[in-house]
Amino acid sequence: MKIGLFFGSFNPIHIGHLIIANSMANNTDLSEVWFIVSPQNPFKKNKSLLHEFDRLTLVEKAIADNYKLKATDVEFNMPRPSYTIDTLAVLSDKFPQNEFVLIMGEDNLGQFKSWKNADKILEYYQIYVYPRPNSEPHEFASHPSVKMVESPLLDISATYIRNCIKNNKSIRYLVTEEVEEYIRWQKFYL
């Protein structure tokens, strides 16, 4: 099977993430898309980061009705911060029958050369890139391992959602109903 790996903090998972994952799962040659919930992104501070198990639960609730989308905690038992190349190696060893593809936003393509072992990722894995607002064309866009994938252009921010929750504003339509109910019930992000 060809599996797309969608890495992120998902703090919280929102409609933008779901639309991209669903688009990748249904409009490309991918059989499934796996959400890799990252305990700690090496490029982000984690001051407002919900516990990884809570974020995993939110992802599971958001995708429960879609058999092409899965959530995984593969990085929870890995050294922190997690690096994509290490996660790809772990998954490739654990599931040798699968071919793994990295799913990435066009905005991340500009920073890609600063990633740990970016050259090895390009050598051994494909990268499917979805468009992001205000992204500049980048040198990696024409690399043979990089495939630009048409997808809805979305600009939904998890920071905006967390601020709405903190200020007791509506997050309806920004997250699924199940995710909103769980966030409210657990009093997350207050």
C-alpha positions in Angstrom: 0.0 0.0 0.0 1.1 3.6 -0.7 0.6 5.6 2.5 0.7 9.4 2.9 2.2 10.6 6.1 0.7 13.9 7.3 2.9 15.2 10.2 1.8 17.9 12.6 1.1 19.1 16.1 -2.7 19.1 15.3 -3.2 21.5 18.3 -6.1 21.1 17.6 -6.9 19.2 14.4 -9.2 21.4 12.3 -11.2 21.3 9.1 -8.2 22.5 7.0 -6.2 19.4 8.0 -9.1 17.1 7.3 -9.8 18.6 3.8 -6.1 18.2 2.8 -5.9 14.7 4.2 -9.1 13.7 2.5 -8.1 15.3 -0.8 -4.7 13.4 -0.7 -6.5 10.1 0.1 -9.1 10.4 -2.6 -7.5 12.4 -5.4 -4.0 10.9 -5.6 -2.6 7.3 -5.8 -2.4 7.1 -1.9 -4.4 4.2 -0.3 -4.5 5.9 3.1 -3.3 9.0 4.9 -1.8 8.6 8.4 -1.8 11.5 10.8 1.5 11.5 12.6 0.8 13.4 15.8 4.1 15.0 16.7 4.9 15.3 20.5 7.3 18.1 19.8 8.1 19.9 16.5 11.8 20.8 16.4 10.8 24.2 14.8 8.1 25.1 17.3 7.9 26.1 21.0 5.5 24.0 22.9 4.1 26.5 25.4 0.5 26.1 24.3 0.8 22.5 23.2 -1.9 20.2 24.5 -0.6 16.8 25.8 0.1 14.5 22.9 -2.4 11.8 24.0 -5.1 14.5 24.1 -4.2 15.7 20.6 -4.2 12.1 19.4 -7.7 11.6 20.8 -8.9 14.7 19.0 -7.4 13.4 15.7 -9.1 10.0 16.3 -12.4 11.7 17.0 -12.1 13.9 13.9 -11.4 11.0 11.5 -13.4 8.2 13.0 -15.9 8.0 10.1 -13.2 7.9 7.3 -11.6 4.5 6.7 -8.9 6.0 4.5 -7.6 8.2 7.4 -5.7 6.8 10.4 -4.0 8.3 13.4 -0.7 7.1 14.8 1.4 7.7 18.0 4.6 6.4 16.4 6.6 9.4 17.6 5.5 9.2 21.2 8.2 6.6 22.1 10.9 8.2 20.0 13.6 10.7 21.1 12.4 14.3 21.2 12.2 16.5 19.3 11.2 14.1 16.6 12.8 14.3 13.2 10.9 13.3 10.0 13.7 11.2 8.7 13.8 9.1 11.9 10.1 8.6 11.8 10.2 7.6 8.2 12.9 5.0 9.0 10.9 3.6 11.9 7.8 3.2 9.8 9.7 1.7 6.9 11.3 -0.9 9.2 8.0 -1.7 10.9 5.9 -1.8 7.7 8.3 -2.9 4.9 5.3 -3.9 2.7 4.2 -0.2 2.5 5.5 2.6 0.5 5.5 5.9 2.5 5.0 9.4 1.0 5.5 12.6 3.0 2.7 15.1 2.8 3.8 18.7 3.1 2.5 22.2 2.8 4.1 24.4 0.1 5.2 26.8 2.8 7.3 24.1 4.4 9.1 23.4 1.1 11.0 26.7 1.6 12.4 25.5 4.9 13.0 21.9 3.7 16.8 22.1 3.2 17.1 23.0 7.0 15.4 19.6 7.9 17.6 16.9 9.3 18.8 14.7 6.4 16.6 16.5 3.8 18.8 15.0 1.1 18.1 11.4 2.3 14.3 12.1 2.5 14.4 13.2 -1.2 16.6 10.2 -2.1 14.3 7.5 -0.5 10.8 9.0 -0.3 8.4 11.0 -2.4 6.9 14.2 -1.1 3.4 15.3 -2.1 3.0 19.1 -1.6 -0.3 20.9 -1.2 -0.6 24.6 -1.9 -0.5 27.2 0.9 -1.5 30.8 0.8 1.3 33.3 0.0 3.9 30.5 -0.7 6.8 31.4 -2.9 7.9 29.1 -5.7 10.8 27.0 -4.5 13.8 25.2 -5.9 12.5 21.8 -4.6 9.2 22.1 -6.4 10.9 20.8 -9.6 12.8 17.9 -7.8 11.9 14.5 -9.2 10.8 13.3 -5.7 8.4 16.2 -5.2 4.9 16.1 -6.6 2.8 19.3 -6.5 -0.8 18.2 -5.7 -3.9 20.3 -6.5 -5.8 20.8 -3.3 -8.1 23.4 -1.8 -6.2 26.5 -0.7 -6.9 26.9 3.0 -5.6 29.2 5.6 -7.0 28.0 8.9 -4.9 28.6 12.0 -4.8 26.4 15.1 -3.6 29.5 16.9 -6.7 31.3 15.8 -8.9 28.4 17.0 -7.1 28.3 20.4 -7.6 32.1 20.8 -11.3 31.7 20.0 -11.7 29.1 22.7 -9.7 31.2 25.2 -12.0 34.1 24.5 -15.2 32.1 24.6 -15.9 32.6 20.8 -17.4 30.1 18.4 -15.2 27.5 16.7 -18.1 25.9 14.8 -17.1 24.9 11.3 -13.4 25.3 12.1 -13.3 21.8 13.8 -15.6 18.8 13.6 -18.6 18.7 16.0 -16.9 15.8 17.9 -13.7 17.7 18.3 -15.5 20.8 19.5 -17.6 18.8 22.0 -14.5 17.1 23.4 -12.5 20.3 23.7 -15.4 22.0 25.5 -16.0 18.9 27.8 -12.3 18.7 28.7 -11.9 22.5 29.0 -8.9 22.5 26.7 -7.1 25.7 25.7 -8.8 27.9 28.4 
